[in-house]
Amino acid sequence: MSSRAPQPTLVELAEADRHRPRFHFVSPAGWLNDPNGLTQWDGTYHLFYQYNPTSALHSRIHWGHATSTDLVTWADQPIALVPGDEGPDRDGCWSGVLVDDDGTPTVVYSGRHDERELPCVATGSADLNTWIKDPGNPVIADYPDGLDLTAYRDHCVWREDGRWRHLVGSGIAGQGGTALLYESTDLRHWDYVGPLLTGDASTGTVDAGDWTGTMWECVDLFRPPAASEGDGARKPDPVDVLVFSAWDAGVTHYPLYWSGRYRGDTFEPDRLHRLDLGGRYFYAPQSFRDESGRRVLFGWLQEGRDDEAMVAHGWSGVMSLPRVVTLGPDGALAQAPAPEVATLRTDEQRRAAQELGPVPLGLGEGDQRDLELVMVLEPGASAVLVLASTGDGEEATVLRVRRDVGPGPGGTVALDRSRSSLDDSVDRTPRSGEVPIGADGRVDLRVLVDHSALEVFVNGRALTARVYPTREDATRATVAAETGAVELLAATSWAMRGTWDGPRPLYP
Ligand code: DQQ
């Protein structure tokens, strides 16, 4: 009789994977996608997330839950929402938000059944660990009359002038993505107001990143605090932003936002912006205002490897680091890792200020790194950072920052992943976009490498991606000047401490 070796569990597979980040939040194993229900409640940060504890694929989604007192180290809490045996969420508890209903923590989420989603409500215990679904779910029983919708899900809910307001992400067939506005006095009975704003799917292209999709997922409306607040500088006029994730026929594209003005029943758009130059690698973001008044944003770093690889490794999906978002002087959002991330730094290495040349300057080795560089680029100059590289360069991820020719402001950042991995089943397509570089040529660059997760910030613009080098020694980082004069004012690199040890239970 032959006895078969026991199959490794999802947790064992996940723990053995060298591509699994160690200072980004990941689920214990299985599947993770969107951040949900973000809040700081009585001082404690709560991160709920789309979670499938049964496999590394998206199916029958639960709400996982973790808490933190410092935004970077997380403690797993019991799963918050499980799809019902029957009822409107029997096929999944999809994305949603948490609001404070006069002291009662209350989530508004999308219950999935029969291949469509409808708004549902659940109330939580004081520690936010036990949730009771409202017997009246779904609280909106059908799509609004008279609209031919492409999809309908995800929520942004806020209190305004004594009533609740609620956006549901959607799309109007033949027109484009939209955010449908509702009002309520009790979060259970909703009056439909109308579309707050509707995009035009007949303009723009995916390649340019200005096509707004046939449906908007995870709409998020907020007023960002000005970056200059508190330092005595003139405050810019208030700007509101409407963030959404452009979607089409089952395909997730990228997060975008309109800057403009929220005018009550409508949103007056001014400009469309890319929220993250990595596109789908920072998808379905959600933000919240913390108790200190900061606007904090998390997003889902999708995998760049196929379903087979996800299943083989027992896990999928990374939560971004927390980002603090402000309104920059150019009227666009400026993003930076929350200062708390720096508490994970260890083993500081500094490089002397110097004029960079073509010979690469080493910035340290390791697959959990934080790099901070300040450079001055002359017009037309470009600096090149090589990351996750082997000594012979067989595997290397190449990041270029280039200042436009001419004295005007402007520049680009480009991520070349063509040599990131010898495994040709992983996504190695490039990413790039515009970054603001002022007349002084100064570039503040921050790079966070956490195994397969890469988050880059260039003068407040973010570019997120995933990389999967195959060689164990693909851990080097260097910087050099590629063209023109590049002055390095400061370069510091740190190893980053991991935020948990060992396996975590799948069903906390
Ligand atoms: N993910 C959720 C949806 C949302 C999408 C389902 C965005 O609610 O529209 O897991 O990634």
Boltz pocket constraint, residues with backbone or C-beta under 6 A from the ligand:
constraints:
  - pocket:
      binder: B
      contacts: [[A, 33], [A, 34], [A, 50], [A, 61], [A, 94], [A, 95], [A, 96], [A, 110], [A, 153], [A, 154], [A, 217], [A, 218], [A, 252], [A, 283], [A, 284]]
      max_distance: 6.0
